[in-house]
Amino acid sequence: MELLIHAWSVFYCVNAVISSDIVSFEANTTLVEDGSAVLLKCLSNNQTLDVNFFKDNIYVGSCGIFDCQVINTAEYITSQNTSSEDYNEHYLTIKHFSKSLAGTYSCISLKTRDSEMVNLTFAAFIKFANLNPTNDPVSVIENTSHQFECETSIGIPYATVKWFKDNRTIDDIADDIDLTHLSTSRHENEVTRSVLQFQPTKADHGMRLFCLANNGGPDIYSIKPVLDVLCKHYIRVLWKG
């Protein structure tokens, strides 16, 4: 009897997956810049001909057995492809994305209420990461703690900042030395500021120090100034002179 119950449970779970009306719901991107177009694709089994699209539980459009429609043609387009023998493809296109169009989108079967969801986030990708001090080369004293700051442009979501020493091979990132563990970051007014506490040694002379920032778009590099490491003995001689 226990074996029979277990077999029935397995059959029920497998059958539930197979008979799911909405197979998947995906977007071509989930971090979306202002003004960009977004394509959301809802895949349903071939018996599901009627689906509704919602944003934050508010109806925005649908596709049925005969046609598709939307409530706002200035913002959305709906379309579908039902020619496949296995699945139906239903599309919701956002023409020009804006912050007000960010949120949770869902594709729902009209018959069973089976659904899948996608979260779209408004993104303003950072354009620059400024390194201070700006000197190149930048003079530092060996075995003495120095502070460097990296500040990004406005970014949504907030950027993450990493710090590196370039091992005298500016065109080769494979041997860059990660210094991020020596830094702290804070976020304010959609700007990320990271502070690095760095204590150079003689071996760092001639290396380049830089920060790298990213918030979902391309990697943004700061300038890469050369470290001019001055030894303490040399500093004392100059002071006596």
HELIX and SHEET records of a PDB file:
HELIX    1   1 GLU A    2  ILE A   18  1                                  17    
HELIX    2   2 LYS A   99  LEU A  101  5                                   3    
HELIX    3   3 THR A  180  LEU A  182  5                                   3    
HELIX    4   4 LYS A  202  ASP A  204  5                                   3    
HELIX    5   5 LYS A  232  LYS A  240  1                                   9    
SHEET    1   A 4 ILE A  22  ALA A  27  0                                        
SHEET    2   A 4 VAL A  38  ASN A  45 -1                                        
SHEET    3   A 4 TYR A  87  ILE A  94 -1                                        
SHEET    4   A 4 TYR A  76  ASN A  81 -1                                        
SHEET    1   B 6 LEU A  31  GLU A  33  0                                        
SHEET    2   B 6 SER A 115  ALA A 123  1                                        
SHEET    3   B 6 GLY A 103  SER A 109 -1                                        
SHEET    4   B 6 VAL A  51  LYS A  55 -1                                        
SHEET    5   B 6 ILE A  58  CYS A  63 -1                                        
SHEET    6   B 6 CYS A  68  VAL A  70 -1                                        
SHEET    1   C 4 ALA A 129  ASN A 132  0                                        
SHEET    2   C 4 HIS A 146  THR A 152 -1                                        
SHEET    3   C 4 VAL A 191  PHE A 198 -1                                        
SHEET    4   C 4 SER A 183  GLU A 188 -1                                        
SHEET    1   D 2 VAL A 138  ILE A 141  0                                        
SHEET    2   D 2 LEU A 227  LEU A 230  1                                        
SHEET    1   E 4 ILE A 177  ASP A 178  0                                        
SHEET    2   E 4 THR A 160  ASP A 166 -1                                        
SHEET    3   E 4 ARG A 208  ASN A 214 -1                                        
SHEET    4   E 4 ILE A 220  TYR A 221 -1                                        
END                                                                             
